[in-house]
Amino acid sequence: MTALVTTVFLGVLAAAALTAGTAFAQAPAAPPAETQRAPSPPPTAPADPAPPAPAAPAAPPAVAAPDAPASVLPSDEVVQGAGFGDEVTLEARPAVILPGKTTWDDLYGTFRKAIEQLTRIASANGLTASGPPMIRFVSSSDDQVDYEAILPVTRIDGDPARLTPAKPGETPAGRAIRFVHHGGYDTMEQTYDEITNHLDERGIAAEDAFVEEYVRDPDKTPETEMATFIYVFPKK
């Protein structure tokens, strides 16, 4: 197991979802009934004309109920049901990617800002998030970490330059081992120690470029209930 995987990594979540708009449909008002002229009565027996029938009231407008936006985060059942060391296969999806560098001491703040920036870029370009944000650790040294912040989206059209400083790409894909970290950032080191032991006991050599996926919203979730999926990719 490399030194990168045994180091504590802090992650944050910025989930982005777009709300579907409400459609309105106006039902037409019922047309007034046409009044026919009655024949003139004989002069010797005049009759009072019948009062006109009241016009039918206009139908109220029909309003379509808004569709609830589909959450890009997995359900609590999925998070709670995830095992520690599940073998999974990730499929590539369109994504907006923002590469960057940071120091070990600044991981938390840098990752949060990167994900927030990706969310703003996607919103400004009409892109719809399709999954939780991720951080892919590419390489590291004693002082610095190279990473990619990743936001999955449904599709990407148009000139890639409009996404600058981000770029279009795909989410990580392939065979992976998924681990789950429950809780806040101060307990992440213990989880990475457990991951190292899991891999060592099974003789699994892992790539350095592993991935953290932030599956709970930190703005709505207590720190003790936070959850992060960690994907490790075995070497071929």
C-alpha positions as CSV (number, residue, x, y, z in Angstrom):
1,M,0.0,0.0,0.0
2,T,1.5,3.4,-0.9
3,A,2.1,6.2,1.5
4,L,-0.6,8.2,-0.3
5,V,-3.4,5.8,0.8
6,T,-2.3,5.7,4.4
7,T,-2.3,9.5,4.7
8,V,-5.4,11.3,6.0
9,F,-7.5,12.9,3.4
10,L,-10.3,15.4,4.1
11,G,-13.2,15.7,1.8
12,V,-16.3,17.8,1.4
13,L,-19.5,17.5,-0.5
14,A,-21.3,20.0,-2.7
15,A,-24.3,18.5,-4.3
16,A,-25.9,20.2,-7.1
17,A,-29.2,19.6,-8.5
18,L,-31.5,21.7,-10.6
19,T,-35.2,22.0,-9.8
20,A,-37.8,21.2,-12.5
21,G,-40.0,24.2,-13.4
22,T,-43.8,24.2,-13.0
23,A,-45.9,24.1,-16.1
24,F,-49.2,25.9,-16.3
25,A,-52.1,24.9,-18.6
26,Q,-55.1,27.2,-19.0
27,A,-58.4,25.5,-19.7
28,P,-60.6,27.5,-22.1
29,A,-63.8,29.1,-20.8
30,A,-67.0,27.5,-22.0
31,P,-68.5,29.5,-24.9
32,P,-71.9,31.3,-24.1
33,A,-74.9,29.4,-25.6
34,E,-76.4,31.0,-28.7
35,T,-79.8,32.6,-28.0
36,Q,-82.5,31.8,-30.6
37,R,-85.1,34.4,-31.4
38,A,-88.6,33.1,-30.5
39,P,-91.4,33.7,-33.1
40,S,-93.6,36.8,-32.4
41,P,-96.8,35.9,-30.5
42,P,-100.2,36.8,-31.9
43,P,-101.3,40.3,-31.2
44,T,-104.2,39.1,-29.1
45,A,-102.0,37.1,-26.7
46,P,-98.7,38.8,-26.0
47,A,-96.3,36.8,-23.9
48,D,-93.3,37.9,-21.8
49,P,-90.0,36.7,-23.4
50,A,-88.2,34.1,-21.4
51,P,-85.1,35.4,-19.5
52,P,-81.8,34.4,-21.1
53,A,-80.0,31.5,-19.5
54,P,-77.0,32.5,-17.4
55,A,-73.6,32.0,-19.0
56,A,-71.7,28.9,-17.7
57,P,-68.9,30.0,-15.4
58,A,-65.3,29.8,-16.8
59,A,-63.4,26.7,-15.8
60,P,-60.6,27.3,-13.3
61,P,-57.1,27.1,-14.8
62,A,-55.5,23.6,-14.5
63,V,-52.1,23.7,-12.8
64,A,-49.7,20.9,-13.2
65,A,-47.9,19.8,-10.0
66,P,-44.2,20.5,-10.1
67,D,-41.9,17.5,-10.4
68,A,-39.7,16.9,-7.4
69,P,-36.0,17.1,-8.5
70,A,-34.3,13.7,-8.4
71,S,-31.5,13.7,-5.8
72,V,-28.0,13.2,-7.0
73,L,-27.0,11.6,-3.7
74,P,-27.6,7.9,-2.9
75,S,-30.3,7.1,-0.4
76,D,-29.7,6.5,3.2
77,E,-30.5,2.8,2.6
78,V,-27.7,2.6,0.0
79,V,-25.2,4.4,2.2
80,Q,-26.0,2.3,5.2
81,G,-26.0,-0.9,3.2
82,A,-22.6,-0.4,1.6
83,G,-20.0,-2.8,2.9
84,F,-16.4,-2.2,3.7
85,G,-14.4,-3.6,0.8
86,D,-17.2,-4.2,-1.8
87,E,-16.0,-5.1,-5.3
88,V,-17.7,-2.7,-7.7
89,T,-17.4,-1.7,-11.4
90,L,-17.7,2.0,-12.1
91,E,-19.1,3.2,-15.4
92,A,-17.7,6.3,-17.1
93,R,-20.1,9.3,-17.1
94,P,-19.8,12.8,-18.5
95,A,-18.2,15.1,-16.0
96,V,-16.8,18.6,-15.5
97,I,-13.2,18.3,-14.1
98,L,-11.1,21.0,-12.4
99,P,-7.5,20.0,-11.8
100,G,-5.5,21.6,-9.0
101,K,-2.7,21.4,-6.5
102,T,-2.7,22.0,-2.7
103,T,-0.7,21.3,0.4
104,W,-1.6,18.6,2.9
105,D,-2.6,21.3,5.5
106,D,-5.0,22.9,3.1
107,L,-6.9,19.8,1.7
108,Y,-10.2,20.6,3.4
109,G,-10.5,24.2,2.3
110,T,-9.1,23.6,-1.2
111,F,-11.4,20.7,-2.0
112,R,-14.5,22.6,-0.8
113,K,-13.7,25.6,-2.9
114,A,-12.9,23.5,-6.0
115,I,-16.3,21.7,-5.7
116,E,-18.1,25.0,-5.2
117,Q,-16.4,26.4,-8.2
118,L,-17.4,23.4,-10.3
119,T,-21.0,23.8,-9.2
120,R,-21.0,27.4,-10.3
121,I,-19.5,26.6,-13.7
122,A,-22.0,23.8,-14.3
123,S,-25.0,26.1,-13.3
124,A,-23.7,29.0,-15.5
125,N,-23.6,26.7,-18.5
126,G,-26.9,25.0,-18.0
127,L,-25.4,21.6,-17.0
128,T,-27.3,19.3,-14.7
129,A,-25.5,17.3,-12.0
130,S,-26.0,13.5,-12.2
131,G,-24.2,12.3,-9.1
132,P,-22.2,13.3,-6.0
133,P,-19.0,15.3,-6.5
134,M,-15.6,13.5,-6.3
135,I,-12.0,14.2,-5.7
136,R,-9.4,12.0,-7.5
137,F,-5.9,12.0,-5.9
138,V,-3.5,11.9,-8.8
139,S,-0.1,12.1,-7.2
140,S,1.6,13.5,-4.1
141,S,4.9,14.5,-2.6
142,D,5.9,15.3,1.0
143,D,4.5,18.8,0.6
144,Q,2.0,18.8,-2.2
145,V,-1.1,16.9,-3.6
146,D,-2.2,16.9,-7.2
147,Y,-5.9,16.3,-7.5
148,E,-8.9,16.5,-9.8
149,A,-12.3,17.8,-8.6
150,I,-15.0,16.0,-10.5
151,L,-18.7,16.9,-10.9
152,P,-20.7,14.3,-12.9
153,V,-23.3,15.8,-15.2
154,T,-26.0,14.4,-17.6
155,R,-24.3,15.7,-20.7
156,I,-21.9,18.3,-22.0
157,D,-22.5,20.2,-25.3
158,G,-20.9,23.2,-27.0
159,D,-17.5,24.7,-26.9
160,P,-15.3,23.2,-24.1
161,A,-13.6,26.6,-23.7
162,R,-16.8,27.9,-22.0
163,L,-16.0,25.6,-19.0
164,T,-12.6,27.2,-18.4
165,P,-10.7,26.8,-16.0
166,A,-12.5,23.4,-15.8
167,K,-12.6,21.0,-18.7
168,P,-15.0,18.3,-20.0
169,G,-14.1,14.7,-19.1
170,E,-15.5,11.5,-17.5
171,T,-15.8,10.1,-14.1
172,P,-13.4,7.4,-13.0
173,A,-14.3,4.0,-14.4
174,G,-13.3,0.3,-14.1
175,R,-13.0,-2.3,-11.4
176,A,-12.6,-0.9,-7.9
177,I,-12.9,-1.7,-4.3
178,R,-15.3,0.5,-2.4
179,F,-14.9,1.4,1.3
180,V,-17.1,3.7,3.4
181,H,-16.0,6.3,5.9
182,H,-18.8,7.2,8.4
183,G,-18.3,10.4,10.4
184,G,-16.4,13.6,10.3
185,Y,-13.0,14.5,9.0
186,D,-11.2,14.0,12.4
187,T,-11.8,10.2,12.2
188,M,-10.7,9.7,8.5
189,E,-7.2,8.5,9.5
190,Q,-8.7,5.5,11.2
191,T,-10.6,4.5,8.1
192,Y,-7.5,4.8,5.9
193,D,-5.6,2.6,8.4
194,E,-8.4,0.0,8.1
195,I,-8.2,0.2,4.3
196,T,-4.5,-0.4,4.4
197,N,-5.0,-3.5,6.6
198,H,-7.7,-4.8,4.4
199,L,-5.6,-4.6,1.3
200,D,-2.4,-5.9,3.0
201,E,-4.3,-8.9,4.4
202,R,-5.4,-9.9,0.9
203,G,-2.2,-9.0,-0.9
204,I,-3.9,-6.4,-3.1
205,A,-1.6,-3.8,-4.7
206,A,-3.5,-0.6,-5.3
207,E,-3.0,2.4,-7.7
208,D,-2.1,5.7,-6.1
209,A,-5.0,7.5,-8.0
210,F,-7.8,6.7,-5.7
211,V,-11.1,8.5,-5.4
212,E,-13.3,10.0,-2.7
213,E,-17.0,10.5,-3.4
214,Y,-19.0,12.7,-1.1
215,V,-22.4,11.1,-0.7
216,R,-23.9,13.3,2.1
217,D,-24.6,17.0,2.1
218,P,-22.5,18.7,4.8
219,D,-24.9,21.6,4.9
220,K,-27.8,19.4,5.9
221,T,-26.0,16.5,7.7
222,P,-24.5,16.5,11.2
223,E,-20.8,15.8,11.1
224,T,-21.2,12.5,13.0
225,E,-23.6,11.3,10.2
226,M,-21.4,12.3,7.3
227,A,-20.4,9.6,4.8
228,T,-17.7,9.2,2.1
229,F,-17.3,6.4,-0.4
230,I,-13.6,5.7,-1.0
231,Y,-12.6,3.8,-4.2
232,V,-9.3,2.0,-4.5
233,F,-8.3,0.7,-7.9
234,P,-6.3,-2.6,-7.9
235,K,-3.3,-2.7,-10.1
236,K,-3.7,-5.0,-13.1
